[in-house]
């Protein structure tokens, strides 16, 4: 795409854009990213500055945000799971703070679903998930993502315009690196990255990839869209917003995209 679709828009206009992986982080609020029942039994620690975190009632799940505005990724969102409270971390997901907020919300919503499934049954889906890996990457094919299998035990999936990707390490022997990684932006200098360690439930990976290719547009202010804007499509543009306006990120439409309930 050679023309800038934002050229004739006021920088303060709000727009709905696709694809999500090139939309930029969007307006972030902890309670939007973390859709947990804090008024019931989940704990939230939200200082004015510094690290914020949330924990499940069983103390086996935790998620945190460390802001680092001076660094390229602007900080880190981290999800961790321990088999026993305060024990060693069994698996972990890290997101750059520049990751689109819709992806963050959808993964955390699926995390809450898994937690509730475990809590009200004899399952342990947070640690014994049997979802097959292809359920996480097969939907990418339907949206035109390319597929390349390497001899080093990895397979790569690349977005149609080449500015987003997912890597799956299917041969896990002899490596301590993440089982899944994803990014948006130019491969040599990605705008955001996500890393999912070994042991992360494939159901969460599937929620992530479903959100990644969702046809539900991302809501953004024109001036906040990153340098990949020439590869974005504007679904709609609305009126210029008043100074200081900072909308909350919209909730996902209907159930979280990972599973049907």
N, C-alpha and C positions, 0 to 999 in steps of 0.2 A: 504494500500500500504506500503510495508516494506522497499523498496529500495529508496534511494535518487536519483531522476532523474537528479539532478544537479551535482552529484558526479564527473563526468568526464568532466565537462564544466569549461572553464576559468571564473573566477568571473566577468570579464569585458564583457563577451559575452552577446549580446541581445537575448532574447527569446520571443516567443509567447506562452502564457500559459492559461490554463483553469483549474478549474472554476474561474471566476472573483473574487468571494468573498474571495478567499485565495491568491490572487496575490500580495497583498501589495498596497500601495498608487500609486506607479508609479511616473514619473516625472511630477511635477505640475507647471503650469504657469497660472496666473490669467486670461489671455485672452483665454486660452484653457478651463478652468472651466466655465468662464462667456462668452458665445457666443453672447453677446449683441452688437448692432450697436453703438459702442462708437463714431464712426466718424459721426454719424447722431445726435441722440438726447438723448442717455443714458449717464449718468455721471459716471466717474471713478475717485476714489481717491486712489492713489497708492503710499504711502510714502516709503522711503527706509527701514524704520523699523516701526513696529507697525501695527495697524489695517488698512486693506484695505477694501473699500466698493464700491458698485455700486448702483445707484438708477435709477428708471424709470422716464421718462419725467413727468408722472402724480404724481410722488412722493408718490404713494401708495405702491410701491414695493421697497424693498431694500434687498441687500445681502452683507454679509461681511465675512472677514476672519481675525481671531485673532490668530496669531502664538504664541504658548507656547511650544517651543522645550524641555523645562525641564520637562513637564508633560507627562503622559503616552499616551494620545491621540494626543500629539504634537500640539494642538490648536483646533479651532472650526470654521467650516463654518456654517453660519446661513442665512436662507432665512426668511424674514418676510413680511407680508402684512397688510396694514392698510386701512380701508374703506374710510378714509379721509386723506389727506396729514398731516403728523406729528401727526396723531391721535394715539390712543391706538392700539397696535398690535392685529390683529384679529386672525391670525394663524401664526405658526412658524415651521420651519424645522431646525434641527441642525445635523451636521455631524462631527464626529471626523476627524481631519486632516489626519488620517491614513486610511480613507475610499478610496477605489480604485477610481482613477480620472475619470474613465469611467462612474461610477455611478453619480458622481458630474456633469459631463458634460451633461449627458442625462437628468437629472432632470432640470437643468437650461435651456436646449434647449426646453424642454416641457413648462417650465415657460414662456419663451419668446413667444412660440406659443399661450398659453392662453392669454397672455397680448395683442398680436396682434389681436386675435379673438375678444376680448372685445373692443379694440380700434376702430375697423372697423365694429362694429355691435352694436345692442342694448342689447347685452348679458352682463352678469356679472359673467363669469365663474370662476373668481378668488375667488368669494364668494358664488356663487349659483350653484356650480357644481352638476349635477344630476347623475353622473356616479355611478353605483352600486358597492359596495365593492367587490363583487365576481370577477369583472373584474380585480382587482388588485391581487387577490390571486389564481384564477383558473389556470393561466399559470404555477404556481409552480407545480401543480399535474402532468402536462405533462412532467416535467423534473425529476420526481421521488421523489419530496419532500413529506415527511410524514405530516399527519394532525392529530392534537389532540385538542379536544374541552374540555375546563375546565368549572367547575361549577361556577367559579368566574366571568364569562362573558368575558373570553378571549379564543382565539383559537391560536394555535401555528403551525407553518410550519417549518420543520427541513430539512436541506439539506441531501442528501443521505449519505454522509460521517459523518454527525453529527457535522460539524464545521461551520455551518451558520444557521441562523434562522430568521423568521419573526413572530412577534406577533401582533395580531389584537384584540383590545378591542372593542367588538361589543356591550356590555352593558355599556353605558356611564354614567348612573346615579350614583351619590355618589362618583365620582372620578375625580380628576383634572389632572391625568397623561396623557401621550401621547396616542393617539388613535392607532398609529402604532409605532412599534419599530423593528429594524433589527440589526443584528450583523454578524460579521465574525470572525472565530477563535474558540478557546475552550470556551464553554459556561461559565465556571467559571472565565475565564480571556480573554474576547474577544479582538481581535486585533483592531477592529473598531466597532462603534455603530452609529446608526442613529435614531433620534426621530422625529416623525411627530405628531403635536398637533391636537386636535379637530379642525375641520374647514378646514384643509388642503384639497384642491381639490383631490378627488379620482383619477382624471386623472394624477396628479403628482405622486401619490402612484403607479399607474399602470406603469408609465414611469420608476419608480425606480425598481419595481420588474421585468419588462421586461429586463432592463439593467443588473440586478443581474444574470439572468439566460441566458443571451445572449450567443450564440455559437461563437460570434466574439472574438477571443483570445485577451488577454491583452498583450501589449508590455512592457517588463521589462528587466532590466539588472540583470543577475543571482545573483550577490552579494546583490541586494536589495530585493530579495524575502524573505518573513518572514519565521518563524520557521515551518509554516504549509506546507512547500515545498514538503514533502513526499506525500502529497495528491494532488499535482498538476500534470497536464499532459502537456508535452511540445509539442506544435504544430510544431514549427520550432526553430532552433537556427541559428544565423547569426554570422558573423565574430566578433572577439574581437574589441572593440572600442578604439580609442586613448585616452590618459589621458585627463581628463577634459570634455569628451564628455557627453552631457546631452540632449538627444533628447526630443523634445516636444511630449506630449502625442498625439496619433493619433486621428483625428476627427472621430466621429461615421460614419459607412458606411451607406450612404443613409439617409432617414428621421429618426428622433428620434424615438425610439422603442415604445413610448407610444401610438401613433396613426398613422393612414395611411392618408396621405394627397393627 
